[in-house]
Amino acid sequence: MVGYRGCVGVIGATSIVGKYLLPLLVDEGWDIVAFSRRTQNVKESAENQRITWQLLATSKLSDGSNIQQSEKPVNFWISLAPIAVLSEYFAMLLAHDARHVVAVSSTSRFTKSESSDEQEKKIARDLTEGEEYLIAWAERKKLTFTILRPTLIYDPGNDKNVSAIASFIRHFSFFPVLGTACGLRQPIHAQDVASCCVATLTSKAAINKCYNISGKEIISYREMVNRIFAALHKRPRIITFPLWLFWLALLFLRVLPPFRRWSVAMAQRMNQDLVFSHDDASRDLGFEPRPFILTDIDLH
């Protein structure tokens, strides 16, 4: 572990990225004030002396009231919460003497902006507005910021992307695709997102910049599904469905919790390239993501 660096606040500390982020911060010499909305998670996680847990209640944060002060200034912040709601915490950040904010957004602000699904278009608008709110607020309050936009985040067994595909394969022993499913993807592991967050805290080059961050490999959607089959020790059975049959199947699939977020627009994107260079993050942050490699241990 390196020498003491200071105190950092983490919003969304119990997320799939947060579970990797906290130990990385401790190893890098940071004290942490970790926030979660889940009382049980706060109680169960309060073990490391370098980490102070606080329950995050947003009902009165907007006017600066109901804010529990930490014992020391928290100049650095990492927000893993949806960037669309980050403005709800601005008063809290100021009350803790925030100076620099790292916020995780998503490349979905670009890929879903022209979606055929109105809910997905709203997600893209919310991401865009959330980023704009943060930038304008930081300029107004004379704070600095860094925005990270990951591509498809996976943490096998916990995410809503790779894990949902694996769940479908377990249930039905096949996977449906639209057309050739040739659209390119760059899945990024949650731990690599966490590492990038840590790097931004001490990088002067990252001040007031936005970065797209992606996985090391560029693979087709079909190949991604094939690798999930392989990790589950199942013979790949990928079946091409027409669009109308996707629509009909979704009426039934959405009853099951793992597939409630699935839509026809998701099927249409199977043949669209969703590729984003992470060269800028590699240059400024030393970002080195891993390839998309899964094992059976990952998916169980």
C-alpha positions in Angstrom: 0.0 0.0 0.0 1.2 3.5 -0.8 1.3 6.5 1.5 -1.8 8.3 2.7 -3.5 10.3 -0.1 -6.5 11.8 1.6 -10.2 11.1 1.9 -12.6 10.2 -0.9 -16.4 9.9 -0.8 -18.0 7.1 -2.8 -21.7 7.3 -3.8 -23.1 4.0 -4.9 -20.5 2.1 -2.9 -22.4 -1.2 -2.9 -22.8 -1.3 -6.7 -21.0 -3.9 -8.9 -18.2 -1.4 -9.5 -18.2 -0.3 -5.9 -17.3 -3.7 -4.6 -14.0 -3.5 -6.6 -13.5 0.2 -6.0 -13.3 0.3 -2.2 -10.4 -2.2 -1.8 -8.5 -0.5 -4.7 -8.8 2.8 -2.9 -7.6 1.4 0.4 -4.6 -0.2 -1.4 -3.8 3.2 -2.9 -3.8 4.9 0.5 -7.2 6.6 0.6 -9.6 6.8 3.5 -13.2 6.4 2.3 -16.6 7.7 3.3 -18.8 5.2 1.6 -22.5 5.8 1.0 -25.3 3.3 0.3 -29.1 3.5 0.4 -29.3 -0.1 1.7 -29.2 -0.2 5.5 -28.3 -3.9 5.5 -25.4 -3.5 3.2 -24.0 -0.7 5.3 -24.2 -2.9 8.4 -22.6 -5.9 6.8 -19.8 -4.0 5.1 -18.6 -1.9 8.1 -15.5 -3.9 8.7 -12.4 -2.0 7.3 -11.2 0.8 9.6 -10.2 2.8 6.5 -13.9 2.9 5.4 -16.6 4.9 7.1 -20.1 3.9 6.0 -23.1 6.3 5.9 -26.6 5.6 4.9 -27.6 7.7 1.9 -31.0 9.4 2.3 -31.8 11.8 -0.5 -35.1 13.2 0.8 -33.6 16.4 2.1 -30.2 16.6 0.4 -31.2 19.2 -2.2 -31.4 22.0 0.3 -28.4 21.0 2.3 -30.3 19.7 5.4 -30.2 16.2 6.8 -26.5 15.9 5.9 -24.3 13.9 8.2 -20.9 15.5 8.3 -17.7 13.4 8.3 -14.9 14.0 10.7 -12.6 15.4 8.0 -13.0 17.2 4.7 -13.9 15.0 1.8 -12.3 16.8 -1.1 -12.5 13.9 -3.7 -15.6 12.2 -4.8 -16.5 9.2 -7.0 -20.1 8.8 -8.0 -21.2 5.4 -9.2 -24.9 6.3 -9.0 -26.8 7.0 -12.2 -25.4 10.4 -13.4 -29.0 11.5 -14.0 -29.5 11.7 -10.3 -26.1 13.0 -9.3 -27.5 16.6 -9.0 -29.5 15.4 -5.9 -26.2 15.1 -4.1 -24.6 18.4 -5.1 -25.5 20.0 -1.7 -24.0 17.1 0.2 -20.8 17.3 -1.8 -20.4 21.0 -1.1 -21.1 20.4 2.6 -18.2 18.0 2.7 -15.9 20.5 0.9 -15.7 18.7 -2.4 -13.1 19.9 -4.9 -13.0 17.1 -7.5 -15.8 14.8 -8.7 -15.4 11.7 -10.8 -18.7 10.6 -12.2 -19.5 7.4 -14.1 -21.9 7.9 -17.0 -22.3 5.5 -20.1 -21.7 5.3 -23.8 -25.5 4.7 -23.9 -25.9 8.4 -24.2 -24.7 7.9 -27.8 -25.9 4.4 -28.7 -29.5 4.8 -27.4 -30.2 8.3 -28.6 -31.6 7.1 -31.9 -33.3 4.0 -30.5 -36.7 2.9 -31.6 -37.7 2.5 -28.0 -38.9 5.7 -26.3 -37.7 4.6 -22.9 -34.2 4.1 -24.2 -34.2 7.5 -25.8 -35.1 8.9 -22.4 -32.1 7.1 -20.9 -29.9 8.7 -23.5 -31.4 12.2 -22.7 -31.0 11.6 -19.0 -27.4 10.7 -19.4 -26.6 13.7 -21.5 -28.4 16.1 -19.2 -26.8 14.5 -16.2 -23.3 15.2 -17.7 -24.3 18.7 -18.6 -25.6 19.5 -15.1 -22.4 18.3 -13.6 -20.2 20.3 -15.9 -22.2 23.5 -15.4 -22.4 23.0 -11.6 -18.7 22.3 -11.3 -17.9 25.4 -13.4 -20.3 27.5 -11.3 -18.9 26.3 -8.0 -15.3 26.2 -9.2 -14.8 22.5 -8.8 -13.1 20.1 -11.2 -14.6 16.9 -12.6 -13.9 13.9 -14.7 -16.6 11.9 -16.5 -16.1 8.2 -17.4 -18.4 6.6 -20.0 -18.0 2.8 -19.9 -19.3 0.5 -22.6 -21.2 -2.7 -21.7 -20.1 -3.4 -18.1 -20.0 -7.0 -16.9 -19.3 -8.6 -13.6 -20.4 -12.2 -14.1 -23.2 -13.3 -11.8 -24.0 -9.7 -10.9 -24.4 -7.5 -13.9 -27.5 -7.0 -16.1 -25.8 -7.7 -19.4 -23.7 -10.9 -19.6 -25.5 -12.4 -16.6 -28.8 -11.9 -18.3 -27.6 -13.8 -21.4 -26.2 -16.5 -19.2 -29.5 -16.7 -17.3 -31.5 -17.1 -20.6 -29.2 -19.9 -21.7 -29.6 -21.7 -18.4 -33.4 -21.5 -18.7 -33.8 -22.4 -22.3 -30.5 -24.0 -23.5 -30.4 -21.7 -26.6 -30.1 -18.0 -27.4 -32.2 -16.0 -29.9 -30.6 -13.5 -32.2 -31.8 -11.1 -34.9 -30.1 -11.5 -38.2 -26.4 -12.4 -38.1 -25.8 -10.7 -34.7 -22.6 -9.2 -36.2 -22.7 -5.9 -34.3 -19.3 -5.3 -32.6 -19.0 -5.0 -28.8 -16.3 -4.1 -26.2 -17.4 -5.6 -22.9 -15.6 -4.0 -19.9 -15.1 -5.7 -16.6 -16.5 -3.8 -13.5 -13.0 -4.0 -11.9 -11.5 -2.2 -14.9 -14.0 0.6 -14.5 -13.1 0.8 -10.8 -9.4 1.0 -11.6 -10.0 3.8 -14.0 -12.0 5.7 -11.4 -9.0 5.4 -9.0 -6.6 6.6 -11.6 -8.6 9.8 -12.3 -8.2 11.0 -8.7 -4.5 11.8 -9.1 -4.3 12.5 -12.8 -3.9 16.2 -13.7 -4.4 15.3 -17.3 -7.9 14.1 -16.6 -9.2 17.3 -15.0 -12.4 18.6 -16.6 -12.3 15.9 -19.3 -14.7 13.1 -20.4 -13.5 9.7 -21.4 -15.1 6.7 -23.2 -13.7 3.5 -21.6 -14.1 0.1 -23.2 -12.8 -3.5 -23.0 -9.6 -4.6 -24.6 -11.3 -6.9 -27.2 -13.6 -6.0 -30.0 -15.9 -9.0 -30.7 -19.2 -9.5 -32.4 -22.4 -9.9 -30.4 -22.6 -13.5 -31.7 -19.0 -14.3 -30.5 -19.9 -12.8 -27.1 -22.8 -15.2 -26.8 -20.6 -18.1 -27.9 -18.2 -17.4 -25.1 -20.9 -17.4 -22.6 -22.1 -20.8 -23.9 -18.5 -22.0 -23.6 -18.1 -20.7 -20.0 -21.4 -22.6 -19.1 -20.0 -25.8 -20.7 -22.8 -25.9 -23.2 -22.8 -26.4 -26.9 -23.7 -23.1 -28.6 -27.3 -23.1 -29.9 -27.9 -19.7 -31.4 -31.2 -19.4 -33.3 -32.1 -16.6 -35.6 -35.6 -15.1 -34.9 -37.6 -12.7 -37.1 -38.4 -9.4 -35.5 -42.1 -10.2 -35.0 -41.2 -13.3 -33.1 -38.9 -11.3 -30.8 -41.7 -9.0 -30.1 -44.1 -11.8 -29.3 -41.5 -13.7 -27.1 -40.8 -10.5 -25.1 -44.4 -10.4 -23.9 -43.8 -13.6 -22.0 -40.1 -13.1 -21.1 -40.7 -9.8 -19.3 -42.6 -11.7 -16.7 -39.3 -13.2 -15.5 -37.1 -10.8 -13.4 -33.8 -11.3 -15.4 -35.5 -10.2 -18.6 -37.7 -7.3 -17.6 -35.5 -4.7 -19.2 -35.3 -6.5 -22.6 -36.8 -4.8 -25.6 -37.1 -5.1 -29.4 -34.6 -2.3 -29.6 -32.0 -4.4 -27.8 -32.5 -7.1 -30.5 -32.1 -4.6 -33.3 -28.8 -3.4 -31.8 -27.3 -6.9 -32.1 -26.4 -5.9 -35.6 -25.1 -2.5 -34.8 -21.4 -1.7 -33.9 -21.1 -0.2 -30.4 -17.4 0.4 -30.4 -15.6 3.2 -28.6 -11.9 3.9 -28.5 -10.3 4.1 -25.0 -7.0 5.5 -26.4 -7.4 8.8 -24.5 -7.9 7.0 -21.2 -4.9 4.8 -21.9 -2.8 7.9 -22.6 -3.9 10.0 -19.6 -4.8 7.4 -17.0 -2.7 4.4 -17.9 -5.9 2.5 -18.6 -5.3 -1.2 -19.6 -8.5 -3.2 -19.7 -8.6 -7.0 -19.9 -9.9 -9.2 -22.7 -13.4 -10.7 -22.5 -12.5 -14.1 -20.9 -15.1 -16.0 -18.9 -14.9 -19.2 -16.8 -17.6 -21.4 -15.3 -16.6 -19.9 -11.9 -17.5 -16.4 -13.1 -21.0 -17.4 -14.1 -22.0 -19.5 -11.1 
